[in-house]
Amino acid sequence: MENQTLNADVIMIEGLKVSPQASVPTFALLLLIYTFIMVSNISLVVLISLERSLQEPMYLLLCNMSVNDVFGATAIVPRLLGDVFTPITERCVHYIDCVIQAFASHFHAGTSHTVLMIMAFDRCVAICNPLRYATIMTNRMVVKLSVGAWAVPFILVAILLGLTIRLTRCRRVIINPFCDNASLFKLSCQNLMINHIYGLGSAVLILGSSLGSIAITYLRISMVCLSSKNKVLNSRALQTCATHLVVYLIMLVSSFTPMIMHRRTAWANSGKVASVMFHIIPPTMNPIIYGLQCKDLRQKIVAVFHRSKVRDWKSDAGRKNLHRK
């Protein structure tokens, strides 16, 4: 009886199909990408936290994105690294660990949308109401927006997984490379109508709110830019909005690609890789895009590297002088 209980709590994950010849290159690539995600995003948060000139609403809200990117990559990539050298028949995970990973992956996905929504609101206020920007986007407002961006997906995903946990299980194999809600409720033989309705409803709510708010925001910004004759203002607005829009489009493409691929049986394996890309491509590209496009941020990054080089040069010169003496 104890063995049956133990087996019922252990889930088999098929994961990515990696040939023995490709195991080392795959592991090295995933490790390199994960390291870059961690270093670039954490460095961005530290830089914004330490530099007083960067402690503006736009950059403080950007910290939410970096933290979420680190969280999302950490929820998925370390497990994939461990599975690369593990035979498919031996890839097991306890049910509770699978639930935690599913919660983390959905929470990261939902927060990716809400964070970009509050960043769009910030840009809309800055461009459409520049004279009132300081009074609207106070530190208190930044905190409220940030808390809301994390709290809404947390509640929605908690209910989503709560509906799945209540189900009894009659299967033990997950086909996807990591645990998600759909994989978990497919382990059950019960009626899944409630799960499908809520899952679709919450997805439509997040995605609809995201697309709607972004569309309205950019429509308002476009109207302001078209009516304004200030070329400097229009140029700056175009630059900041283009950066935000590129990041948003990358996230949308990364999220829709696996959905499309999973509908075609011939693309099943490619769909697995695409599902992982959502947790890898945006976290990799976001710090690069914002680091290159945001002038103030780019200048501070260059200044940090310059100070580091000068410090190294002075220490080398000091050691040479001591050696001569």
Phi, psi and chi 1 to 4 in degrees:
 res  aa     phi    psi   chi1   chi2   chi3   chi4
   1 MET       -  -40.0 -174.5   68.5 -178.7      -
   2 GLU   -64.8  -38.9  -69.0  180.0   -2.0      -
   3 ASN   -64.8  -39.6  -69.9  -25.0      -      -
   4 GLN   -64.0  -41.2  -68.8  177.8   -5.6      -
   5 THR   -64.0  -41.8  -57.3      -      -      -
   6 LEU   -63.1  -44.7  177.5   62.1      -      -
   7 ASN   -64.7  -36.3  -69.0  -25.1      -      -
   8 ALA   -65.8  -27.1      -      -      -      -
   9 ASP   -90.4   -0.2  -71.5  -23.9      -      -
  10 VAL  -110.2  127.5  175.4      -      -      -
  11 ILE  -108.3  139.1  -52.5  -62.5      -      -
  12 MET   -93.4  129.8  -55.7  -75.1  -65.2      -
  13 ILE  -114.6  118.1  -61.1 -177.4      -      -
  14 GLU   -67.1  -44.4 -176.9  178.0  -62.7      -
  15 GLY    66.4 -160.1      -      -      -      -
  16 LEU   -76.5  137.4  -62.2  174.6      -      -
  17 LYS   -90.3  104.9  -66.5 -178.7  179.2  179.5
  18 VAL  -116.0  125.5 -177.6      -      -      -
  19 SER   -71.1  155.4   64.1      -      -      -
  20 PRO   -55.7  -35.5  -25.8   34.5      -      -
  21 GLN   -69.1  -29.6  -64.4   80.0    8.6      -
  22 ALA   -94.8   -0.2      -      -      -      -
  23 SER   -62.6  -49.3  -64.4      -      -      -
  24 VAL   -65.8  -49.1  173.6      -      -      -
  25 PRO   -59.7  -38.7  -23.7   33.7      -      -
  26 THR   -64.9  -44.9  -58.3      -      -      -
  27 PHE   -62.0  -44.8 -179.6   87.3      -      -
  28 ALA   -63.7  -41.3      -      -      -      -
  29 LEU   -66.0  -46.5  179.4   61.7      -      -
  30 LEU   -62.4  -41.9  -78.5  173.6      -      -
  31 LEU   -65.3  -40.9 -178.2   60.6      -      -
  32 LEU   -63.8  -45.1 -178.8   64.4      -      -
  33 ILE   -63.9  -44.8  -67.5  172.9      -      -
  34 TYR   -63.6  -41.0 -179.1   61.5      -      -
  35 THR   -62.3  -43.2  -57.6      -      -      -
  36 PHE   -63.7  -42.3  177.3   79.7      -      -
  37 ILE   -58.9  -47.5  -69.7  171.2      -      -
  38 MET   -64.2  -49.5  -62.2  -63.4  -71.1      -
  39 VAL   -65.8  -47.9  171.8      -      -      -
  40 SER   -67.0  -44.9   59.0      -      -      -
  41 ASN   -73.0  -41.4  -77.0  -75.4      -      -
  42 ILE   -66.5  -39.5  -67.9  175.2      -      -
  43 SER   -62.1  -38.0  -62.3      -      -      -
  44 LEU   -63.8  -43.9 -153.9   58.5      -      -
  45 VAL   -64.7  -43.8  173.3      -      -      -
  46 VAL   -63.3  -43.1  171.4      -      -      -
  47 LEU   -61.9  -45.6  178.0   63.8      -      -
  48 ILE   -66.4  -35.4  -67.1  171.9      -      -
  49 SER   -69.4  -34.5  -58.9      -      -      -
  50 LEU   -88.6  -32.2  -64.1  178.8      -      -
  51 GLU   -88.1  112.7  -69.5  -71.7  -17.3      -
  52 ARG   -63.9  -30.9  -66.6 -173.9   61.9   86.3
  53 SER   -69.3  -18.0   59.7      -      -      -
  54 LEU   -97.4   -0.5  -66.9  177.7      -      -
  55 GLN   -84.3   59.6  -67.6  177.8    6.7      -
  56 GLU  -107.5  160.1  -59.6  175.6    2.4      -
  57 PRO   -51.7  -42.8  -29.1   35.1      -      -
  58 MET   -60.4  -44.5 -176.6  178.2   81.9      -
  59 TYR   -77.2  -33.0  -61.9  115.4      -      -
  60 LEU   -65.7  -38.7  -66.3  175.2      -      -
  61 LEU   -69.1  -31.7  -65.9  176.2      -      -
  62 LEU   -62.6  -30.8  176.7   60.0      -      -
  63 CYS   -59.9  -34.6  -72.3      -      -      -
  64 ASN   -59.0  -42.0  -72.7  -75.7      -      -
  65 MET   -64.1  -45.2  177.9 -173.0  -69.4      -
  66 SER   -63.5  -43.2  -64.7      -      -      -
  67 VAL   -63.5  -42.4  171.5      -      -      -
  68 ASN   -65.2  -37.7 -174.7   49.2      -      -
  69 ASP   -65.0  -41.5  -73.5  -17.6      -      -
  70 VAL   -63.5  -43.3  168.7      -      -      -
  71 PHE   -62.2  -46.5  173.2   76.8      -      -
  72 GLY   -64.8  -43.3      -      -      -      -
  73 ALA   -66.6  -39.1      -      -      -      -
  74 THR   -67.5  -29.0  -57.3      -      -      -
  75 ALA   -70.5  -24.8      -      -      -      -
  76 ILE  -114.6  -50.4  -57.0  -59.9      -      -
  77 VAL   -64.0  -46.5  179.9      -      -      -
  78 PRO   -56.2  -38.7  -27.7   36.5      -      -
  79 ARG   -64.8  -40.8  174.7   77.1 -163.9 -177.0
  80 LEU   -64.5  -38.4  -67.2  176.5      -      -
  81 LEU   -61.7  -39.6  -71.6  171.0      -      -
  82 GLY   -70.2  -27.5      -      -      -      -
  83 ASP   -84.5  -15.5  -73.3  -16.7      -      -
  84 VAL   -58.6  -43.2  168.9      -      -      -
  85 PHE   -97.0    6.4  -63.3  108.6      -      -
  86 THR   -99.5  129.2  -54.4      -      -      -
  87 PRO   -58.1  148.4  -23.1   32.9      -      -
  88 ILE   -56.8  -37.0  -66.2  177.8      -      -
  89 THR   -70.3  -13.6   55.6      -      -      -
  90 GLU  -110.2    6.9  -62.0  178.3   13.6      -
  91 ARG   -84.6   97.8  -67.1  176.2 -177.2  173.2
  92 CYS  -123.3  154.5  -57.2      -      -      -
  93 VAL  -150.2  143.4   60.6      -      -      -
  94 HIS   -68.7  146.8  -76.8  -81.7      -      -
  95 TYR   -56.3  -43.3 -179.3   74.9      -      -
  96 ILE   -64.2  -37.4 -174.1   63.0      -      -
  97 ASP   -66.7  -35.8  -65.5  -28.1      -      -
  98 CYS   -66.0  -40.2 -163.8      -      -      -
  99 VAL   -63.6  -42.4  170.8      -      -      -
 100 ILE   -63.0  -43.1  -67.9  172.2      -      -
 101 GLN   -65.2  -39.9 -173.4 -178.7   50.9      -
 102 ALA   -62.4  -43.5      -      -      -      -
 103 PHE   -60.2  -45.6  179.2   88.7      -      -
 104 ALA   -63.4  -41.9      -      -      -      -
 105 SER   -67.2  -42.0   65.5      -      -      -
 106 HIS   -72.3  -36.8  -73.7  -79.0      -      -
 107 PHE   -63.3  -42.9 -177.5   45.3      -      -
 108 HIS   -62.3  -43.0  165.1 -109.4      -      -
 109 ALA   -63.9  -46.0      -      -      -      -
 110 GLY   -64.9  -41.9      -      -      -      -
 111 THR   -67.3  -30.5  -52.9      -      -      -
 112 SER   -58.4  -39.5  -63.2      -      -      -
 113 HIS   -72.3  -47.7  -76.5  -84.0      -      -
 114 THR   -67.4  -35.3   53.3      -      -      -
 115 VAL   -65.2  -42.8  165.7      -      -      -
 116 LEU   -66.9  -28.4  -75.0  170.6      -      -
 117 MET   -66.9  -45.2  -73.3  165.3   62.9      -
 118 ILE   -71.7  -29.0   64.2  173.6      -      -
 119 MET   -69.4  -36.0  -68.6  176.8   69.9      -
 120 ALA   -66.1  -39.2      -      -      -      -
 121 PHE   -60.8  -42.3  172.9   76.5      -      -
 122 ASP   -61.0  -45.0  169.8   72.9      -      -
 123 ARG   -66.1  -36.4  -69.3  -60.0   83.1 -156.3
 124 CYS   -64.5  -44.3 -176.9      -      -      -
 125 VAL   -64.6  -42.4  174.7      -      -      -
 126 ALA   -63.1  -36.6      -      -      -      -
 127 ILE   -92.1  -40.4  -63.8  168.8      -      -
 128 CYS   -84.3  -29.7  -60.1      -      -      -
 129 ASN  -132.4   62.5  -65.3  -69.9      -      -
 130 PRO   -62.3  -32.3   21.5  -32.2      -      -
 131 LEU   -73.1  -25.5  -61.3  179.0      -      -
 132 ARG  -101.7    2.8  -63.3 -177.0   56.4 -155.7
 133 TYR   -57.7  -45.9 -179.5   75.2      -      -
 134 ALA   -65.4  -33.5      -      -      -      -
 135 THR   -81.0  -27.5   56.2      -      -      -
 136 ILE   -83.8  -50.8  -64.4  174.6      -      -
 137 MET   -90.3   64.8  -67.2  -56.8  -63.1      -
 138 THR   -80.2  171.1   60.2      -      -      -
 139 ASN   -59.6  -36.5  -70.6  -23.6      -      -
 140 ARG   -64.8  -40.8 -173.1  173.1 -178.7  179.1
 141 MET   -65.9  -39.5  175.3   60.8   75.0      -
 142 VAL   -61.0  -41.7  170.7      -      -      -
 143 VAL   -65.4  -43.4  171.7      -      -      -
 144 LYS   -61.6  -45.3  -75.0 -178.0  177.3  179.8
 145 LEU   -63.3  -42.1  -69.3  172.2      -      -
 146 SER   -65.5  -44.8  -60.3      -      -      -
 147 VAL   -62.8  -42.7  170.8      -      -      -
 148 GLY   -63.4  -38.7      -      -      -      -
 149 ALA   -64.8  -29.1      -      -      -      -
 150 TRP   -91.9  -34.6  -70.2   88.9      -      -
 151 ALA   -72.1  -42.0      -      -      -      -
 152 VAL   -61.0  -51.6  171.4      -      -      -
 153 PRO   -63.0  -34.6  -20.2   31.9      -      -
 154 PHE   -59.8  -47.2 -176.2   90.5      -      -
 155 ILE   -66.1  -45.8  -65.2  170.6      -      -
 156 LEU   -61.9  -42.8  -68.9  175.4      -      -
 157 VAL   -72.8  -34.7  175.4      -      -      -
 158 ALA   -62.0  -43.2      -      -      -      -
 159 ILE   -65.5  -42.4  -62.7  172.7      -      -
 160 LEU   -56.5  -49.7 -177.1   74.3      -      -
 161 LEU   -73.7  -29.5  -91.0  -62.6      -      -
 162 GLY   -62.3  -39.6      -      -      -      -
 163 LEU   -66.3  -28.5  -67.9  172.7      -      -
 164 THR   -81.6  -39.0  -61.0      -      -      -
 165 ILE   -62.0  -31.0  -65.5  172.6      -      -
 166 ARG   -68.2  -17.4   69.1 -173.6  175.2   85.6
 167 LEU   -76.7  144.8  -59.5  171.3      -      -
 168 THR   -82.3  156.0   57.0      -      -      -
 169 ARG  -113.0  138.9  -58.3 -176.0  -62.2  -80.4
 170 CYS  -124.7    1.4   60.6      -      -      -
 171 ARG  -131.4  164.3  -56.5 -179.3 -174.0   91.5
 172 ARG  -133.6    4.1  -63.6 -179.0   53.6 -120.1
 173 VAL  -115.1  130.2  179.4      -      -      -
 174 ILE  -111.3  129.1  -71.3  176.8      -      -
 175 ILE   -82.1  -31.8  -53.7  -62.1      -      -
 176 ASN   -66.9  161.8  -71.8  -14.5      -      -
 177 PRO   -72.4  -15.1   22.8  -32.2      -      -
 178 PHE  -150.5  168.1   56.7   88.1      -      -
 179 CYS   -78.9  135.3  -61.6      -      -      -
 180 ASP  -141.7  174.8   59.3    4.3      -      -
 181 ASN   -62.7  -44.2 -177.7   61.5      -      -
 182 ALA   -60.9  -40.9      -      -      -      -
 183 SER   -64.0  -36.8  -61.0      -      -      -
 184 LEU   -72.2  -45.6  -74.5  173.9      -      -
 185 PHE   -75.5  -16.5   68.9   60.9      -      -
 186 LYS   -73.4  -10.8  -74.3  178.3 -177.5  177.5
 187 LEU   -76.1  -12.8  -62.4  176.8      -      -
 188 SER   -96.1  153.5  176.1      -      -      -
 189 CYS  -105.6    7.0  -64.7      -      -      -
 190 GLN   -80.1  175.5  -69.5 -179.1 -108.4      -
 191 ASN   -69.3  122.8 -171.8  -21.4      -      -
 192 LEU  -104.7   16.1  -56.6  175.4      -      -
 193 MET   -57.0  -46.2 -177.1   62.3   69.8      -
 194 ILE   -62.7  -42.4  -64.8  176.5      -      -
 195 ASN   -61.9  -42.7  -63.1   76.3      -      -
 196 HIS   -65.9  -42.9  -75.5  -63.0      -      -
 197 ILE   -65.6  -48.9  -68.2  174.2      -      -
 198 TYR   -67.3  -42.4 -178.8   81.9      -      -
 199 GLY   -59.4  -45.3      -      -      -      -
 200 LEU   -67.1  -40.8 -179.2   61.3      -      -
 201 GLY   -63.8  -44.8      -      -      -      -
 202 SER   -67.4  -37.0   59.3      -      -      -
 203 ALA   -65.5  -43.2      -      -      -      -
 204 VAL   -64.3  -39.2  169.0      -      -      -
 205 LEU   -62.3  -49.4  176.1   62.7      -      -
 206 ILE   -66.6  -50.4  -71.4  -71.5      -      -
 207 LEU   -67.6  -41.1 -174.2   59.2      -      -
 208 GLY   -64.0  -43.6      -      -      -      -
 209 SER   -63.2  -40.9  -59.4      -      -      -
 210 SER   -64.1  -54.3  173.2      -      -      -
 211 LEU   -62.4  -42.0  -71.9  170.6      -      -
 212 GLY   -64.1  -47.8      -      -      -      -
 213 SER   -66.7  -40.0   63.1      -      -      -
 214 ILE   -65.3  -42.9  -63.1  -64.4      -      -
 215 ALA   -62.8  -46.0      -      -      -      -
 216 ILE   -64.3  -41.8  -67.8  171.9      -      -
 217 THR   -59.8  -49.8  -63.6      -      -      -
 218 TYR   -72.0  -26.1  -79.9  102.6      -      -
 219 LEU   -66.8  -44.2 -176.9   60.6      -      -
 220 ARG   -64.8  -43.3  -72.6 -164.8   61.3 -171.8
 221 ILE   -63.3  -41.0  -69.3  173.5      -      -
 222 SER   -62.5  -41.4  -60.8      -      -      -
 223 MET   -64.3  -40.2  -68.6  173.7   63.1      -
 224 VAL   -66.2  -43.3  169.6      -      -      -
 225 CYS   -66.5  -37.6  -69.6      -      -      -
 226 LEU   -69.6  -33.4  -70.8  172.7      -      -
 227 SER   -85.0  -14.4   60.8      -      -      -
 228 SER   -92.1  142.3  173.8      -      -      -
 229 LYS  -102.2    3.2  -63.8 -179.5  179.8 -179.9
 230 ASN   -80.9  102.5 -169.6  -28.6      -      -
 231 LYS   -66.6  -34.4  -66.5 -176.8  178.2 -179.9
 232 VAL   -65.5  -44.4  176.2      -      -      -
 233 LEU   -62.7  -44.9  175.3   64.3      -      -
 234 ASN   -63.7  -39.0  -69.6  -12.5      -      -
 235 SER   -65.6  -43.5  175.8      -      -      -
 236 ARG   -67.1  -39.7 -172.9  170.5 -177.3 -180.0
 237 ALA   -63.2  -42.6      -      -      -      -
 238 LEU   -62.5  -39.8  179.9   62.9      -      -
 239 GLN   -66.3  -48.9 -177.6 -179.5    4.8      -
 240 THR   -68.5  -37.9   56.1      -      -      -
 241 CYS   -71.8  -36.4  -68.5      -      -      -
 242 ALA   -62.7  -40.2      -      -      -      -
 243 THR   -61.6  -48.5  -57.4      -      -      -
 244 HIS   -63.2  -41.4 -179.6  -90.3      -      -
 245 LEU   -67.1  -39.8 -171.6   59.4      -      -
 246 VAL   -61.4  -45.1  168.0      -      -      -
 247 VAL   -61.3  -41.8  169.1      -      -      -
 248 TYR   -65.5  -42.6 -173.8   73.2      -      -
 249 LEU   -66.0  -38.5  -69.8  175.8      -      -
 250 ILE   -61.0  -42.2  -71.0  173.9      -      -
 251 MET   -65.0  -42.6 -176.6 -163.6   66.9      -
 252 LEU   -64.2  -45.4  -76.3 -176.3      -      -
 253 VAL   -62.1  -42.1  171.6      -      -      -
 254 SER   -66.0  -29.6  -60.2      -      -      -
 255 SER   -86.5  -33.8   59.0      -      -      -
 256 PHE   -81.5  -29.0  -79.1  125.4      -      -
 257 THR   -57.1  -50.8  -58.7      -      -      -
 258 PRO   -63.5  -32.7   19.2  -31.1      -      -
 259 MET   -61.9  -41.8  -64.1  180.0 -170.8      -
 260 ILE   -69.4  -42.6  -63.7  170.6      -      -
 261 MET   -68.4  -33.9  -73.3 -172.6  168.4      -
 262 HIS   -67.2  -17.5  -84.0  -56.6      -      -
 263 ARG   -80.3  -14.2  -65.8 -177.6  178.2  -85.2
 264 ARG  -110.5  120.5  -62.9  -72.8  -64.1  -89.0
 265 THR   -60.0  -36.1  -53.2      -      -      -
 266 ALA   -66.9  -21.3      -      -      -      -
 267 TRP  -101.9   17.6  -63.4  -12.5      -      -
 268 ALA   -58.0  -49.7      -      -      -      -
 269 ASN   -65.7  -38.9  -70.7  -31.5      -      -
 270 SER   -65.8  -32.8  -61.2      -      -      -
 271 GLY   -64.8  -34.7      -      -      -      -
 272 LYS   -63.4  -46.1  -70.5 -177.9 -178.2 -179.3
 273 VAL   -63.0  -42.2  176.5      -      -      -
 274 ALA   -63.1  -35.7      -      -      -      -
 275 SER   -65.9  -31.4   64.3      -      -      -
 276 VAL   -73.5  -32.5  175.1      -      -      -
 277 MET   -59.1  -31.5  -68.7  -61.1  100.7      -
 278 PHE   -60.6  -32.8  177.2   78.9      -      -
 279 HIS   -91.8    1.6  -60.5  -84.6      -      -
 280 ILE  -120.9  -49.1  -69.2  179.6      -      -
 281 ILE   -64.9  -54.8  -67.7 -180.0      -      -
 282 PRO   -58.7  -45.7  -27.0   37.0      -      -
 283 PRO   -62.2  -26.2  -24.6   35.5      -      -
 284 THR   -79.5  -41.3  -57.1      -      -      -
 285 MET   -80.9  -33.0  -62.6  -58.9  -63.6      -
 286 ASN   -56.4  -51.2  -68.8  -14.4      -      -
 287 PRO   -65.3  -30.9   20.7  -31.1      -      -
 288 ILE   -67.9  -47.6  -63.9  175.3      -      -
 289 ILE   -64.0  -48.8  -66.7  170.9      -      -
 290 TYR   -69.7  -35.1  -87.9   96.1      -      -
 291 GLY   -65.5  -34.1      -      -      -      -
 292 LEU   -85.7  -36.0  -67.6  176.3      -      -
 293 GLN   -87.4  -34.2  -71.2  -63.1  -40.7      -
 294 CYS   -81.7  113.2  -65.4      -      -      -
 295 LYS   -59.5  -48.5 -177.2  179.6  177.7 -179.1
 296 ASP   -61.9  -42.4  -65.2  -21.1      -      -
 297 LEU   -66.5  -42.1 -162.2   56.9      -      -
 298 ARG   -63.2  -41.9 -175.5  173.4   65.7 -111.3
 299 GLN   -64.9  -38.7  -71.1  176.1  -16.7      -
 300 LYS   -68.1  -38.4  -71.0  -60.8  178.8 -178.7
 301 ILE   -64.2  -43.7  -67.5  172.5      -      -
 302 VAL   -63.1  -40.8  171.9      -      -      -
 303 ALA   -63.4  -39.4      -      -      -      -
 304 VAL   -63.4  -45.0  168.1      -      -      -
 305 PHE   -64.9  -37.6  -82.0  106.4      -      -
 306 HIS   -65.1  -44.9  178.7   69.5      -      -
 307 ARG   -61.3  -38.4  -74.8 -159.6  -61.2  -95.5
 308 SER   -64.4  -41.9  177.7      -      -      -
 309 LYS   -66.0  -42.7  -72.4 -177.4  178.2  179.1
 310 VAL   -61.9  -41.8  170.7      -      -      -
 311 ARG   -63.1  -42.3 -163.3 -179.4  -59.8  113.4
 312 ASP   -65.1  -39.4  -67.9  -19.7      -      -
 313 TRP   -64.8  -41.9  179.7   81.4      -      -
 314 LYS   -66.1  -40.7  -72.9 -177.4  178.0  179.9
 315 SER   -66.3  -38.3   62.0      -      -      -
 316 ASP   -65.3  -41.7  -70.2  -19.1      -      -
 317 ALA   -64.5  -39.1      -      -      -      -
 318 GLY   -64.0  -42.0      -      -      -      -
 319 ARG   -65.1  -36.8  -78.2 -164.4  -64.6  -92.8
 320 LYS   -66.1  -39.9  -72.8 -179.9 -179.5  178.6
 321 ASN   -64.3  -40.7  -69.9  -27.0      -      -
 322 LEU   -66.2  -36.3  -73.4  174.5      -      -
 323 HIS   -66.1  -37.9 -178.0   69.6      -      -
 324 ARG   -66.5  -37.7  -71.4  172.6 -177.5  173.1
 325 LYS   -69.6      -  -68.4  179.0 -178.9  179.6
